[in-house]
């Protein structure tokens, strides 16, 4: 059995800021990838299209920068996982449901309906609710 050393796994302001940074970096990478791929106007749904997509998408500066930023995102995520339980960290990444639409509106000039914004706020509310729960305070059986 693999032993995982116990460290302070509480959600601190510092760790929360790391999560927000990680998700902002992720959103930036996705925006860059979208801009780069939209400019190429590729359709990867056929084999020939997939080969062309693989070839031309890697020539895009936006796509290359997006991939580089995804690498940064990976290292920030590893740092987060060293500080926080996975079952706590992953739901908190849902903050991306707010960050990415904001970036999409501001940078890509996408239009987002009121109904979608309400859905996004409900997701954020659920994330806050999950993050505030403490497993040691739960009554009854838990999955551990």
C-alpha positions as CSV (number, residue, x, y, z in Angstrom):
1,X,0.0,0.0,0.0
2,X,1.3,3.5,-0.9
3,X,1.6,5.8,2.1
4,X,0.8,9.4,1.4
5,X,2.3,11.7,4.0
6,X,-0.3,13.8,5.8
7,X,0.1,17.5,5.4
8,X,-2.1,20.5,6.1
9,X,-4.8,19.8,3.6
10,X,-7.1,22.7,4.5
11,X,-8.3,25.2,2.0
12,X,-6.3,28.3,2.9
13,X,-6.5,31.7,1.1
14,X,-3.1,31.0,-0.4
15,X,-4.3,27.7,-1.9
16,X,-7.6,29.2,-3.1
17,X,-5.6,31.9,-4.9
18,X,-3.5,29.2,-6.5
19,X,-6.7,27.5,-7.7
20,X,-8.0,30.8,-9.1
21,X,-4.7,31.4,-10.8
22,X,-4.6,27.9,-12.2
23,X,-8.1,28.3,-13.7
24,X,-7.3,31.8,-15.1
25,X,-4.2,30.3,-16.7
26,X,-6.3,27.5,-18.1
27,X,-8.9,29.9,-19.4
28,X,-6.2,32.0,-21.1
29,X,-4.8,28.8,-22.8
30,X,-8.2,27.9,-24.0
31,X,-8.9,31.4,-25.4
32,X,-5.5,31.3,-27.2
33,X,-6.3,27.9,-28.6
34,X,-9.7,29.0,-29.8
35,X,-8.3,32.2,-31.5
36,X,-5.6,30.2,-33.2
37,X,-7.8,27.4,-34.4
38,X,-10.6,29.7,-35.5
39,X,-8.2,31.6,-37.7
40,X,-7.2,28.3,-39.4
41,X,-10.8,27.3,-40.2
42,X,-10.0,23.6,-40.1
43,X,-12.5,20.7,-39.9
44,X,-10.8,17.7,-38.2
45,X,-13.9,15.4,-38.7
46,X,-12.4,13.4,-41.6
47,X,-9.0,11.6,-41.6
48,X,-7.6,14.0,-44.2
49,X,-9.0,16.9,-42.2
50,X,-7.5,15.5,-39.0
51,X,-4.0,15.2,-40.6
52,X,-4.3,18.8,-41.9
53,X,-5.5,19.9,-38.5
54,X,-2.6,18.3,-36.7
55,X,-0.1,19.8,-39.1
56,X,-1.5,23.4,-39.4
57,X,-2.7,23.9,-35.9
58,X,0.8,23.4,-34.5
59,X,2.1,26.2,-36.8
60,X,-0.2,28.7,-35.2
61,X,1.5,31.1,-32.7
62,X,-1.7,31.2,-30.7
63,X,-1.9,27.4,-30.4
64,X,1.8,27.2,-29.5
65,X,1.4,29.8,-26.8
66,X,-1.8,28.0,-25.6
67,X,0.2,24.7,-25.3
68,X,3.0,26.5,-23.4
69,X,0.5,28.0,-21.0
70,X,-1.2,24.6,-20.5
71,X,2.3,23.4,-19.3
72,X,2.4,26.2,-16.8
73,X,-1.1,25.2,-15.7
74,X,0.0,21.6,-15.2
75,X,2.7,22.7,-12.7
76,X,0.4,25.0,-10.8
77,X,-2.1,22.1,-10.6
78,X,0.6,19.7,-9.2
79,X,1.4,22.4,-6.6
80,X,-2.3,22.6,-5.6
81,X,-2.5,18.8,-5.3
82,X,0.4,18.8,-3.0
83,X,-1.5,21.2,-0.7
84,X,-5.1,20.0,-0.9
85,X,-7.1,16.7,-1.1
86,X,-8.1,15.8,-4.6
87,X,-11.8,15.6,-3.5
88,X,-11.6,19.2,-2.4
89,X,-9.4,20.6,-5.2
90,X,-11.4,19.2,-8.2
91,X,-14.8,20.8,-7.3
92,X,-13.0,24.1,-6.8
93,X,-11.8,24.1,-10.4
94,X,-15.4,24.8,-11.3
95,X,-14.6,28.4,-10.8
96,X,-13.5,28.0,-14.4
97,X,-17.3,28.0,-15.2
98,X,-17.2,31.7,-14.3
99,X,-13.7,32.7,-15.5
100,X,-14.0,31.2,-19.0
101,X,-17.3,32.8,-20.0
102,X,-16.0,36.2,-18.7
103,X,-12.8,35.8,-20.8
104,X,-15.0,34.7,-23.8
105,X,-17.1,37.8,-23.5
106,X,-14.2,40.2,-23.0
107,X,-11.7,38.7,-25.5
108,X,-13.7,36.7,-28.0
109,X,-16.8,39.0,-27.9
110,X,-19.1,36.0,-27.5
111,X,-22.7,36.6,-26.4
112,X,-23.9,34.6,-23.3
113,X,-27.6,34.5,-22.5
114,X,-29.1,35.4,-19.1
115,X,-30.2,31.8,-18.6
116,X,-26.6,30.6,-19.1
117,X,-25.3,33.2,-16.6
118,X,-27.9,32.0,-14.1
119,X,-26.7,28.4,-14.6
120,X,-23.1,29.5,-14.1
121,X,-24.1,31.2,-10.8
122,X,-25.8,28.1,-9.7
123,X,-22.7,26.0,-10.4
124,X,-20.6,28.5,-8.4
125,X,-23.1,28.4,-5.5
126,X,-22.7,24.6,-5.6
127,X,-19.0,24.8,-5.5
128,X,-19.0,27.2,-2.5
129,X,-21.4,24.8,-0.8
130,X,-19.2,21.8,-1.4
131,X,-16.0,23.6,-0.4
132,X,-17.5,24.8,2.9
133,X,-18.5,21.2,3.9
134,X,-16.2,19.4,6.3
135,X,-16.1,15.6,6.2
136,X,-15.4,15.4,9.9
137,X,-18.7,17.2,10.6
138,X,-20.8,14.8,8.5
139,X,-23.4,12.7,10.3
140,X,-23.8,9.1,9.2
141,X,-21.7,7.0,6.9
142,X,-19.2,8.5,4.5
143,X,-17.2,7.2,1.6
144,X,-13.6,7.0,2.7
